[in-house]
Amino acid sequence: MRSAITEQELKNLISEKLRYLRSKSKQTLEESAYFLNIDYAQYYRLLNAKCLPRLITLLKINKAYGLDMNWWFKDFLEVTSKIEAKINKNEEDAEVLNNYHRLDERAREFVRKMLKTLA
């Protein structure tokens, strides 16, 4: 079972939040970078999920928009739980298929008929 979110998923999560802030403020890319006092190229990479922000950058953004650190990560657990649920379902499906393949032909035929009846 996977318990940690990947770096790319974290980049995507932060990128979504930055795009949301930019759309709410109705600023261009250049205006947003200038407002946040962040290098334009760095801001572009953050918006496009190419890199993770440094802590000082997050603090600058928090101060500019009046946010706290919890705002960035409140959806973090929701995303992780959805991913884990999908993984668990795939593991259950694999277990059922594995058990099915262990059956002899007569038992497989019985299972197929039973599934047709139930479906």
For each residue, the residues with C-beta under 8 A, 3 or more apart:
1: 84 87 88 91
2: 83 84 87
3: 80 84
4:
5: 9 10 13 76 79 80 83
6: 9 10
7: 10 11 52
8: 11 12 49
9: 5 6 12 13 79 83
10: 5 6 7 13 14 52 76
11: 7 8 14 15 49 50 51 52
12: 8 9 15 16 49
13: 5 9 10 16 17 72 73 75 76 79
14: 10 11 17 18 46 49 52 53 72
15: 11 12 18 19 46 47 48 49
16: 12 13 19 20
17: 13 14 20 21 71 72
18: 14 15 21 22 46 47 61
19: 15 16 22 23 47
20: 16 17 23 24
21: 17 18 24 25 32 61 65
22: 18 19 25 27 29 32 47
23: 19 20 26
24: 20 21
25: 21 22 32 35 65
26: 23
27: 22 31 32 35
28: 31 32
29: 22 32 33 40 43 44 47
30: 33 34 40
31: 27 28 34 35
32: 21 22 25 27 28 29 35 36 43
33: 29 30 36 38 39 40 42 43 44
34: 30 31 37
35: 25 27 31 32 64
36: 32 33 43 60 61 64
37: 34 60
38: 33 42 43 46 57 60
39: 33 42 43
40: 29 30 33 43 44
41: 44 45
42: 33 38 39 45 46 51 57
43: 29 32 33 36 38 39 40 46 47
44: 29 33 40 41 47 48
45: 41 42 48 50 51
46: 14 15 18 38 42 43 49 50 51 53 57
47: 15 18 19 22 29 43 44
48: 15 44 45
49: 8 11 12 14 15 46
50: 11 45 46
51: 11 42 45 46
52: 7 10 11 14
53: 14 46 57 58 61
54: 57 58
55: 58 59
56: 59 60
57: 38 42 46 53 54 60 61
58: 53 54 55 61 62 69 72
59: 55 56 62 63
60: 36 37 38 56 57 63 64
61: 18 21 36 53 57 58 64 65 67
62: 58 59 65 66 67 68 69 71
63: 59 60 66
64: 35 36 60 61
65: 21 25 61 62
66: 62 63
67: 61 62 71 72
68: 62 71
69: 58 62 72 73
70: 73 74
71: 17 62 67 68 74
72: 13 14 17 58 67 69
73: 13 69 70 76
74: 70 71 77
75: 13 78 79
76: 5 10 13 73 79 80
77: 74 80 81
78: 75 81 82
79: 5 9 13 75 76 82 83
80: 3 5 76 77 83 84
81: 77 78 84 85
82: 78 79 85 86
83: 2 5 9 79 80 86 87
84: 1 2 3 80 81 87 88
85: 81 82 88 89
86: 82 83 89 90
87: 1 2 83 84 90 91
88: 1 84 85 91 92
89: 85 86 92 93
90: 86 87 93 94
91: 1 87 88 94 95
92: 88 89 95 96
93: 89 90 96 97
94: 90 91 97 98
95: 91 92 98 99
96: 92 93 99 100
97: 93 94 100 101
98: 94 95 101 102
99: 95 96 102 103
100: 96 97 103 108 111
101: 97 98
102: 98 99
103: 99 100 107 108 111
104: 107 108
105: 108 109
106: 109 110
107: 103 104 110 111
108: 100 103 104 105 111 112
109: 105 106 112 113
110: 106 107 113 114
111: 100 103 107 108 114 115
112: 108 109 115 116
113: 109 110 116 117
114: 110 111 117 118
115: 111 112 118 119
116: 112 113 119
117: 113 114
118: 114 115
119: 115 116
